Every structure is written in structure tokens, then in C-alpha cells.
Amino acid sequence: MTDNLAAQFLLDPAVTFLNHGSYGACPKPVFAAYHDWQLQLERQPVAFLDPMRGYGRWMRAAREALAAELGADPADLVGQMNATAALNIVAQSLPLREGDEILTTDHEYAALDKTWAYVARRTGARIVRVKVPLPLTSEAAFTETLLSGLGPRTRVLFLSHVTSATALLFPIARAVAEVRARGIWTVIDGAHAPGQIPLSLDALGADFYAGNCHKWMMAPKGAAFLHVRRDMQRLVNPLIISHGWSEDLHAPGTAGAFGNTPFIDSLEMQGTRDPAAFLTVPAALDFAHAHGWDEVRARCRDLIDRTEARVAALTGLAPFSTPQFRAPQMASMRIPRRDPRALQVMLLERHGIEIPCFDWEDNTIVRVSAQGYNTAAQMDLLVEALSAILT
Ligand SMILES: Cc1ncc(COP(=O)(O)O)c(C=O)c1O
């Protein structure tokens, strides 16, 4: 059994931290590597920010390490600040017209719902939202529901891989294949996927896939990526036009301004900035590899399985899915309706537990996360606190 890793993290030991899902947490050696990159930048900013001699080379090394982890070609992946930024690039690039339809679900992250609403408003496209039947128990039912939302004007399928509010692991592979075969763009929000579930982006074949490295991969905050199939890169335009852009960006045979592909150079060059978080991704991967992460993940999954079952027994409210379709390290547990903000404050102030509580559709939810620093005793504390508050 892997030892508990709490001593490796910077989290406040006075808090029972059960909310890795919101912003992640960075281990000490990874944070030290991040700090080293920042010191190097500050010592010689001109040399560091040289796109050819300085950080351009190191960004390439980080992309290569990340691509190897994600089953992707490094030429198809570019570093971004966060999943929201990466998905905005895609949503605001696609050439949508009035009457086109964007098919999505009722489980999407609120900020991205806003992104597509903004795009719909500017283009005249329409959002079609299917309701995923709960409990989620089969890939066939999930795929059928999505296909039932397709129409002659559907141009985009937008789906989370792991959902935020409901912590479901959507079985997206068949839906992606079926929808792509109809010539519809597939855009996947993988904010919670890297580091939590094994990914093989080339095998999945989605047109556009964005993921965070600062959540479950434990990189510092501000490390994420956008992966785009080679044949779709001609559709992508940066939101910020800078030195990496050129008039003939999408003309066949155009070279990138800084020695990479035009796709990478146009998205990576965004003015003066601190790229240290993305440069630290290889250190985060090294940390996971050095600590036997398959075993850590299995231990966390076990903690979550048990906690979810105990809370369901306490409330009598069934989970949103069978365990197969739940995020491995996160569970959104239904509790009897109450003010979620007051509950969250009570859990923190009275019991020292940091955990998100919120309403989703007609449910009040407590979403528990487990990472390598969490323990069974912390889960006991949560179950005891919920028991005291709810009964
Ligand atoms: C499903 C989903 N998408 C997108 C995001 C946004 O991530 P970020 O704030 O890193 O852009 C989150 C954040 O929790 C999320 O859960």
C-alpha cells in the first residue's frame, strides 16, 4: 500500500481538505520546480522569453512530456492557462451560422454554458440541451440520448468527459465516433480528466479536447492544454493576436513564426507572460510516476466508493450513477434539500472540512474528492459531520 502523501503537499494541516476537484493541489517538489522556473525567468527575462533560444524550447519539451502521457502527438497539443481559455478558443473559432445547432447536455460546467451562450448570441446558432437520464448506468443509454438530440442543423457536440456538478465519468467514446462520422465537430471539456483517468487522445479521436494539468495532474495553477486533430487545426484562431499570428496562418505549407506549427505558434505567443506553470508539467508527471500513481488512484477510488456508500446509507438517496460511470476520485453525493451555502460554511467552521456544497437541478449536493494526501480518518470525519447535521 502506498504511504499517505500528506507530508508532500503544502495544504494547511488544520483543514480537512476534501476539495481537490475545484483547483487541485500542488506537491512540494513540483511547487519547488515551478519556483525555479520563475527565478530563472526573473534572473534573465530577455534570454528566458526568447521564443527560439529560451522558453520556446522548454515549452516544446513540456508539450512532448505531456503528449506522451496523453497518447497524443506533441504537434497537436498546445499549452494554455486553463480549460476555460482553451475551450473559448475553439468555441469562438468555429464558423457557425444562424440556425446551426450546438448539441450539449444538462451537466456542463456553468462557465462553458456561458461561453456557448455568448457564441450563440453572436452567430445566431441555437443551443440544444439533452437531459442525460439518471442514474447513468450504460454507455448505450448515454449515446442514444445524445443521438436523439441530433438534427439536420447540428454542427457541434459539446460534452464534459468528467462532469463538474455531478462528478460523472461520461462514456464519450461511442458518441464521439458516431457524431464525427456525421461530420459534426466534437468538442470535449476534459477539465477533470488528465491525471484522474487514463487518456489516449489520438485513440479517442475527438476534434477538440481541452484539459487541465492543474487539477488531477497536480501541476501549479495555470497549466492546461488544448488538443486539436491535425485536420481541424486550420479552423482554430487565437483569441489574442500577437507575434505568432500571420496573414497566411491557415494557408497550406505555412510555417509557424517560431519554428513550431502555425497552430502552436499562434496560440502560444500571447504577449509577455509567465509560462512557469506549464513548464512545470514534466515535474508534476515525474512526481506521479515516482509515487506509483496507479496505486494512489486505486486507494483514492476506494476511499470515495466507501464514503459515497456510507452517505447514501445515511440519506437514503441513491447515487447519480453506477460506480463505473462515476469519476474515480470524486463523488457528488445527494443530501436532503437544504441551503448549500449554509451547509458549506457549517462544515468548514464547525468541523474544519473544506468541501463544496451546491444545488444542481432539484438536488442539493456535497461533492467529495480524494487525492493522495487524504485519509480514511478524514472521510470518517465527513460522514460523522454529515450525520450530526442531517439527522
Ligand atoms: C467540467 C469543467 N470544465 C471546466 C472547468 C474550468 O476549469 P478552469 O477554471 O481551470 O478553466 C471546470 C472547473 O472546475 C470543470 O469542472
The ligand as a MOL file (V3000), in Angstrom:
LIG
                    3D

  0  0  0     0  0            999 V3000
M  V30 BEGIN CTAB
M  V30 COUNTS 16 16 0 0 0
M  V30 BEGIN ATOM
M  V30 1 C -16.1160 20.3600 -16.2390 0
M  V30 2 C -15.3130 21.6020 -16.0350 0
M  V30 3 N -14.9890 22.3520 -17.0990 0
M  V30 4 C -14.2420 23.4620 -16.9910 0
M  V30 5 C -13.7790 23.8770 -15.7750 0
M  V30 6 C -12.9720 25.1300 -15.7020 0
M  V30 7 O -11.6560 24.8970 -15.3660 0
M  V30 8 P -10.6820 26.1540 -15.2900 0
M  V30 9 O -11.2340 27.0750 -14.2720 0
M  V30 10 O -9.3660 25.5800 -14.9190 0
M  V30 11 O -10.6960 26.7630 -16.6520 0
M  V30 12 C -14.0860 23.1470 -14.6300 0
M  V30 13 C -13.6070 23.6030 -13.3070 0
M  V30 14 O -13.8080 23.0160 -12.2930 0
M  V30 15 C -14.8760 21.9870 -14.7610 0
M  V30 16 O -15.2210 21.2580 -13.6910 0
M  V30 END ATOM
M  V30 BEGIN BOND
M  V30 1 1 1 2
M  V30 2 1 2 3
M  V30 3 2 2 15
M  V30 4 2 3 4
M  V30 5 1 4 5
M  V30 6 1 5 6
M  V30 7 2 5 12
M  V30 8 1 6 7
M  V30 9 1 7 8
M  V30 10 2 8 9
M  V30 11 1 8 10
M  V30 12 1 8 11
M  V30 13 1 12 13
M  V30 14 1 12 15
M  V30 15 2 13 14
M  V30 16 1 15 16
M  V30 END BOND
M  V30 END CTAB
M  END
